[in-house]
Amino acid sequence: MSTAFIKEQDGGRWEAPVVFAYRVRATGEPDVLVQSDDLLELLHWLERQEHGGFELRDSTGLLLAVRQEAALF
């Protein structure tokens, strides 16, 4: 079998990156904090967070949910 189309990286075969259906990011930040294919898992994760504003988006970037930072009075 020809290996002409196999890209090797670090001595092993290259595998395509895994694309998850949903991602959580801190509000206004580009970095993904948590990602999963299970929407309920991520909603529960958001619920457990004590501090911070977060955005839940699907794989196309569509905003599905927002958890806002609680205001202190």
Backbone as JSON, one array per atom type, in Angstrom:
{
  "sequence": "MSTAFIKEQDGGRWEAPVVFAYRVRATGEPDVLVQSDDLLELLHWLERQEHGGFELRDSTGLLLAVRQEAALF",
  "N": [[0.84, -1.18, 0.0], [0.53, 2.19, -0.8], [2.12, 4.91, 0.8], [1.92, 7.52, 0.19], [-0.05, 9.42, 0.68], [-0.25, 9.66, 3.38], [0.14, 11.46, 6.22], [2.63, 11.9, 8.53], [3.2, 12.5, 11.94], [5.17, 13.34, 14.63], [6.2, 10.72, 14.68], [3.96, 9.08, 14.47], [0.88, 8.18, 12.85], [-1.05, 10.72, 11.23], [-4.05, 12.09, 12.42], [-7.29, 13.27, 11.76], [-8.52, 16.31, 13.27], [-10.76, 16.24, 16.08], [-14.07, 17.24, 15.92], [-16.27, 18.87, 17.94], [-19.75, 19.13, 18.82], [-20.65, 21.2, 20.47], [-19.48, 24.11, 22.27], [-17.95, 25.8, 25.04], [-17.14, 29.03, 25.98], [-15.35, 31.65, 27.68], [-17.01, 34.72, 28.14], [-16.51, 36.89, 25.49], [-13.96, 35.93, 24.95], [-11.62, 34.13, 22.86], [-10.7, 31.53, 23.29], [-11.52, 28.1, 23.77], [-13.09, 26.65, 26.54], [-14.44, 24.35, 27.44], [-15.62, 21.51, 25.67], [-17.99, 19.48, 23.93], [-20.09, 16.79, 22.72], [-22.42, 16.5, 23.95], [-25.1, 18.26, 24.82], [-26.61, 18.65, 27.19], [-24.75, 17.96, 29.16], [-22.94, 20.11, 28.98], [-24.62, 22.24, 29.67], [-25.16, 21.6, 32.33], [-22.56, 21.85, 33.29], [-22.18, 24.61, 32.99], [-24.03, 25.48, 34.87], [-22.87, 24.66, 37.26], [-20.71, 26.36, 37.62], [-19.25, 28.85, 39.63], [-18.36, 31.48, 39.3], [-17.95, 33.97, 36.75], [-18.58, 34.84, 33.3], [-20.07, 33.13, 30.65], [-20.3, 31.68, 27.35], [-22.26, 29.53, 25.41], [-21.9, 27.79, 22.52], [-22.71, 26.46, 19.25], [-21.2, 24.22, 16.8], [-21.01, 25.78, 14.53], [-20.78, 28.28, 15.5], [-23.02, 29.57, 16.4], [-24.78, 31.26, 18.89], [-26.03, 29.74, 21.73], [-26.58, 29.75, 24.47], [-26.16, 31.86, 27.37], [-24.31, 32.54, 30.24], [-24.32, 34.82, 32.66], [-22.11, 36.92, 34.54], [-22.67, 37.25, 37.97], [-24.07, 40.12, 39.46], [-22.64, 42.19, 41.94], [-23.83, 43.69, 44.85]],
  "CA": [[0.0, 0.0, 0.0], [1.29, 3.43, -0.89], [2.01, 5.84, 1.93], [2.07, 8.87, -0.36], [-1.06, 10.34, 1.2], [-0.3, 9.54, 4.84], [0.97, 12.46, 6.87], [3.08, 11.43, 9.83], [3.52, 13.58, 12.86], [5.75, 12.79, 15.86], [6.4, 9.29, 14.56], [2.71, 8.34, 14.33], [0.03, 8.63, 11.75], [-1.85, 11.91, 11.46], [-5.49, 11.88, 12.49], [-8.04, 14.52, 11.66], [-8.96, 16.8, 14.57], [-12.13, 15.91, 16.46], [-14.94, 18.41, 15.97], [-17.38, 18.67, 18.86], [-20.96, 19.84, 18.43], [-20.88, 22.36, 21.32], [-18.29, 24.66, 22.92], [-18.16, 26.86, 26.02], [-16.05, 30.01, 26.05], [-15.58, 32.8, 28.55], [-17.6, 35.79, 27.35], [-15.56, 37.76, 24.82], [-12.66, 35.28, 24.78], [-11.63, 33.18, 21.74], [-10.29, 30.18, 23.69], [-12.56, 27.17, 24.2], [-12.83, 26.1, 27.87], [-14.99, 22.99, 27.5], [-16.35, 21.14, 24.46], [-18.63, 18.17, 24.03], [-21.22, 16.52, 21.84], [-23.57, 16.37, 24.83], [-25.59, 19.59, 25.18], [-27.0, 18.67, 28.6], [-23.52, 17.95, 29.95], [-22.4, 21.46, 29.02], [-25.55, 23.08, 30.43], [-24.89, 21.29, 33.73], [-21.26, 22.43, 33.59], [-22.42, 26.04, 33.18], [-24.78, 25.66, 36.11], [-21.97, 24.42, 38.4], [-19.68, 27.39, 37.73], [-19.6, 29.85, 40.62], [-18.01, 32.82, 38.84], [-17.59, 34.15, 35.35], [-19.57, 34.87, 32.24], [-19.75, 32.11, 29.65], [-21.14, 31.53, 26.17], [-22.37, 28.18, 24.85], [-22.1, 27.93, 21.07], [-22.63, 25.21, 18.49], [-19.98, 24.1, 15.99], [-20.98, 26.85, 13.53], [-20.6, 29.56, 16.19], [-24.31, 30.11, 16.79], [-24.92, 31.4, 20.33], [-27.15, 28.96, 22.23], [-26.89, 30.11, 25.86], [-25.22, 32.76, 28.01], [-24.34, 32.6, 31.69], [-23.72, 36.11, 32.98], [-21.5, 37.13, 35.85], [-23.63, 37.81, 38.93], [-23.74, 41.47, 39.91], [-22.47, 42.33, 43.38], [-24.38, 44.95, 45.35]],
  "C": [[0.88, 1.24, 0.0], [1.06, 4.3, 0.34], [2.12, 7.29, 1.47], [1.1, 9.86, 0.23], [-1.23, 10.24, 2.71], [0.66, 10.56, 5.43], [1.35, 11.93, 8.25], [3.5, 12.62, 10.67], [4.01, 12.95, 14.17], [5.86, 11.27, 15.81], [5.13, 8.46, 14.41], [1.9, 8.89, 13.18], [-0.81, 9.83, 12.15], [-3.32, 11.52, 11.48], [-6.17, 13.23, 12.43], [-8.49, 14.99, 13.04], [-10.43, 16.46, 14.81], [-12.92, 17.21, 16.55], [-16.12, 18.09, 16.87], [-18.55, 19.55, 18.46], [-21.14, 21.15, 19.21], [-19.6, 22.77, 22.02], [-18.71, 25.72, 23.94], [-16.91, 27.72, 26.04], [-16.39, 31.04, 27.1], [-16.09, 33.92, 27.65], [-16.52, 36.72, 26.79], [-14.18, 37.17, 24.58], [-12.71, 34.27, 23.63], [-11.34, 31.74, 22.14], [-11.46, 29.35, 24.21], [-12.17, 26.6, 25.56], [-13.25, 24.64, 27.96], [-15.71, 22.74, 26.18], [-16.86, 19.72, 24.57], [-19.67, 18.02, 22.94], [-22.52, 16.44, 22.63], [-24.0, 17.75, 25.34], [-25.94, 19.66, 26.66], [-25.78, 18.68, 29.52], [-22.96, 19.36, 30.08], [-23.32, 22.42, 29.77], [-25.37, 22.84, 31.93], [-23.54, 21.88, 34.17], [-21.41, 23.93, 33.86], [-23.1, 26.32, 34.51], [-23.87, 25.53, 37.34], [-20.94, 25.51, 38.61], [-20.13, 28.49, 38.68], [-19.37, 31.27, 40.12], [-17.78, 32.81, 37.35], [-18.78, 34.17, 34.42], [-19.14, 33.91, 31.15], [-20.75, 32.14, 28.51], [-21.11, 30.08, 25.72], [-22.73, 28.34, 23.39], [-22.05, 26.56, 20.41], [-21.4, 25.25, 17.59], [-19.89, 25.16, 14.89], [-20.79, 28.22, 14.15], [-21.89, 30.22, 16.64], [-24.43, 30.12, 18.31], [-26.18, 30.69, 20.8], [-27.56, 29.37, 23.64], [-25.78, 31.03, 26.39], [-25.41, 32.63, 29.52], [-23.59, 33.85, 32.07], [-23.13, 36.11, 34.38], [-22.53, 37.77, 36.76], [-23.14, 39.17, 39.38], [-23.64, 41.49, 41.43], [-23.0, 43.68, 43.83], [-23.91, 45.2, 46.74]]
}
